[in-house]
Amino acid sequence: MAKEKTITVEQVGSPIRRPGDQRATLVGLGLNKLGRRSTLEDTPAVRGMIAKVGHLVRVVEA
């Protein structure tokens, strides 16, 4: 069985005064507080979500 590729993201920006769709994207990524980290499967959908809120998150190198 092949090893699944994963990506870890950390929230570095606040969703305060951001549009509702950006807040919902953070929740979809499993983030809701500054400094929280979430490890997700590396798929095009997840990459698109990260791109949408790229100013609020950073990709953590494992």
Order of alpha helices (4+ residues) and beta strands (2+ residues): beta-alpha-beta-alpha-beta
